[in-house]
Each structure stands twice: as structure tokens, then as C-alpha cells.
Amino acid sequence: FNALSAGIVMGIMIIPMVSTLSEDAMNAVPNSLREAAYAVGAKRYQVALRVVFPSAISGIVASFILAISRAIGETMIVSLAAGGKPALTINPLDAIQTMTAYIVTVSQGETQQGSVEYNSIFAVGLLLFFLTFLMNIIGRLIVTKYAQQYDWKMKDKFFNLIFLLAVMVGLISLMVLFIDIISDGYKYLTWDFFTNYA
């Protein structure tokens, strides 16, 4: 049981999600673009690589971002394959524990409420939320940068307003939680706290 085997299992697990979402993105490319490329004498692989793929790149990138966000939050498969030892290590052949499994382990009922270990699950949950939130923001920026509009009109202002409101609510929540965590337990944060769990 080690981090490398968990990474291989997660890599295999997200392949269907990436492939189906990427296929949907490529199928959404209008046939008029394909037919125009065929009309100027392009071969099938040229149409696929130079017309369909660039047109669907935003959906393909979004599928990767979604799959990575799902892999970050996965608990059971990684817990079984990674070994379940809470340790901060760079070596992929050592046993590790995921953030969500750590939250479950600490909140089983044996940890005293109000202790540093109990409060650490909120810090870990905040970090997990922040990582997923950051991945979604990066995905949104990449998708909007490479998005190509064809025959349909998107309500860009409405979606941008919703996105901006979600970012503001998320950042305000993160700031409140971060200030609360730092004010209560900053003096207990040491390297041993992050690397050793009793």
C-alpha cells in the first residue's frame, strides 16, 4: 500500500469520465465546420486534429479539471490503496492518508471536542475546499479563454454574475474560517503536528 498505487488506481478510475466528457465536447462541434474542412480537401485525421480538436478544447480541458477535482476528493479507493498512514512525505512509495480519510478518522468520536486534533479537521476541510475551488476557478478561466461560440447565444453576463457571486461567497467563507482557525490554534502548528499523528 503506497501513494503510487493509489495514483495509478485514481488515474484508471477517471479515464471514463475524461473520455465521455471529451467525446461530448467533440460531438458538440457543428458539422458545418467538418464539412467545410472536407470541402477544401482535408483528410479525416486533419479534420480531427486541426478543426474538431481546437474547437472542442475548452470542453476537453473542462473534463480534465472536473476529473482532477473528483480525484482530489476521492476517499474510499485511495484509502484502500494508499495504506491509511497519516504522514507528510514526498516519496510515492510510502503509505499515505487522504485528506477526507483524515477527517473521517479524527471525527470518529475518540477525539475530544475543542482539542487541536479536533480543530485540525476544519483546517483540512478548508484546505480541501480551497483546492477544489481553485481547480474550478482555473477550469473556468481556461474554458472561457478557449471557448468558441457558434450558432447559439450564451447568456455570458448572467453566468459571469453567478460565477462572481460564487467566488465572493467562497472567499468570504474561507476568510472567516481561516481567521477562526488561526486565532484559536496557530501556536500549535508545528512540523511535528503535520507529520506525526498519535
C-alpha positions in Angstrom: 0.0 0.0 0.0 1.5 3.3 -1.1 0.8 6.6 -2.8 1.9 5.3 -6.2 -0.6 2.5 -6.3 -3.4 5.0 -5.2 -2.3 7.3 -8.0 -2.5 4.5 -10.6 -5.9 3.4 -9.4 -7.3 7.0 -9.5 -5.7 7.6 -12.9 -7.5 4.5 -14.3 -10.8 5.5 -12.5 -11.0 8.9 -14.1 -10.4 7.8 -17.6 -14.1 7.0 -18.4 -15.1 10.5 -17.1 -12.5 12.3 -19.2 -13.2 10.2 -22.3 -17.0 10.6 -22.2 -16.9 14.3 -21.5 -14.3 14.9 -24.2 -16.4 12.9 -26.6 -19.4 15.0 -25.8 -17.3 18.2 -26.4 -16.1 16.9 -29.8 -19.6 15.9 -30.8 -20.9 19.4 -30.0 -18.7 20.9 -32.7 -21.0 21.8 -35.5 -21.0 19.6 -38.6 -20.7 22.7 -40.8 -17.1 23.1 -39.6 -16.3 19.5 -40.5 -18.0 19.8 -43.9 -16.1 23.0 -44.7 -12.8 21.3 -43.9 -13.7 18.3 -46.1 -14.8 20.7 -48.9 -11.3 22.2 -49.1 -9.7 18.8 -49.3 -8.8 17.9 -45.8 -8.3 14.3 -44.8 -10.2 12.7 -41.9 -7.3 13.0 -39.5 -6.6 16.6 -40.5 -10.2 17.4 -39.8 -10.0 15.7 -36.4 -6.7 17.4 -35.4 -7.0 20.8 -37.0 -10.7 21.5 -36.8 -12.6 19.4 -34.2 -9.9 19.3 -31.5 -9.2 23.0 -31.4 -12.9 23.8 -31.5 -13.6 21.4 -28.6 -10.5 22.2 -26.5 -12.5 24.1 -23.9 -14.7 21.1 -23.2 -11.7 18.7 -23.2 -9.9 20.9 -20.6 -13.0 21.2 -18.5 -13.3 17.3 -18.5 -9.7 17.1 -17.2 -10.3 19.8 -14.5 -13.5 18.0 -13.4 -11.7 14.7 -13.2 -8.9 16.1 -11.2 -11.3 17.8 -8.8 -13.1 14.4 -8.3 -9.8 12.7 -7.8 -8.8 15.2 -5.0 -12.0 14.4 -3.1 -12.0 10.6 -3.5 -11.8 8.8 -0.2 -12.5 5.1 -0.3 -10.5 3.9 -3.3 -7.5 5.9 -2.2 -7.9 4.8 1.4 -7.7 1.2 0.4 -4.8 1.6 -2.0 -2.7 4.2 -0.1 -2.4 2.5 3.2 -4.1 4.9 5.6 -1.0 6.2 7.4 -1.2 10.0 8.1 2.2 11.2 7.1 3.5 14.1 5.0 6.1 12.6 2.6 7.5 13.2 -0.9 8.3 9.5 -1.5 5.4 8.0 -3.6 6.3 4.5 -2.3 5.4 5.4 1.3 1.9 4.8 2.8 -0.2 8.0 3.0 -3.7 9.1 4.1 -6.0 11.3 2.1 -7.4 14.5 3.5 -11.0 13.2 3.5 -9.9 9.9 5.2 -8.1 12.0 7.9 -11.3 14.0 8.5 -13.2 10.7 9.0 -10.5 9.2 11.2 -10.3 12.1 13.6 -14.1 12.7 13.8 -14.8 9.1 14.8 -15.7 10.1 18.3 -12.5 9.4 20.2 -11.0 12.9 19.8 -12.0 15.4 22.4 -14.1 18.2 21.1 -12.3 21.5 21.1 -8.8 19.9 21.1 -6.2 20.8 18.5 -6.8 17.5 16.7 -10.5 18.1 16.5 -10.0 21.6 15.2 -7.5 20.4 12.6 -10.3 18.6 10.7 -11.8 22.0 9.9 -8.4 23.2 8.7 -8.1 20.1 6.5 -11.7 20.5 5.2 -10.9 24.2 4.5 -7.8 23.1 2.5 -9.8 20.5 0.6 -12.5 23.1 -0.2 -9.8 25.6 -1.3 -8.1 23.1 -3.6 -11.4 22.1 -5.3 -12.4 25.7 -5.5 -9.1 26.7 -7.1 -9.3 23.9 -9.6 -12.8 25.1 -10.6 -11.6 28.7 -11.0 -8.7 27.6 -13.1 -11.1 25.4 -15.2 -13.5 28.3 -15.6 -10.7 30.6 -16.8 -9.4 28.1 -19.3 -12.8 27.3 -20.6 -13.7 31.0 -21.1 -10.3 31.7 -22.7 -10.6 29.0 -25.3 -14.4 28.8 -25.7 -15.7 29.3 -29.3 -19.2 30.3 -29.9 -21.0 29.1 -32.9 -24.7 29.3 -33.7 -26.1 29.6 -30.2 -26.0 32.6 -28.0 -24.9 32.2 -24.4 -26.0 34.4 -21.6 -22.5 35.5 -20.7 -23.4 38.3 -18.4 -25.7 36.1 -16.3 -23.2 33.3 -16.0 -20.4 35.7 -15.2 -22.5 37.3 -12.5 -23.3 33.9 -10.9 -19.6 32.9 -11.1 -18.6 36.2 -9.4 -21.2 35.8 -6.7 -20.0 32.2 -6.0 -16.3 33.4 -5.9 -17.3 36.1 -3.4 -19.3 33.8 -1.2 -16.5 31.2 -1.3 -13.7 33.8 -0.5 -15.7 35.3 2.4 -16.4 31.9 3.9 -12.7 31.0 3.5 -11.6 34.2 5.2 -13.9 33.7 8.1 -12.8 30.1 8.6 -9.2 30.9 8.2 -9.3 33.7 10.7 -11.1 31.5 13.2 -8.6 28.6 12.8 -5.6 30.9 13.0 -6.9 32.8 16.1 -7.5 29.6 18.0 -4.7 27.3 17.1 -1.8 29.0 15.4 0.6 28.3 18.4 0.1 24.6 18.0 1.0 24.4 14.3 4.4 22.8 14.2 6.1 20.4 11.7 5.5 17.5 14.1 1.8 18.3 14.1 1.7 17.9 10.3 4.0 14.8 10.1 3.0 12.7 13.2 -0.4 11.7 14.3 -0.9 9.9 17.6 
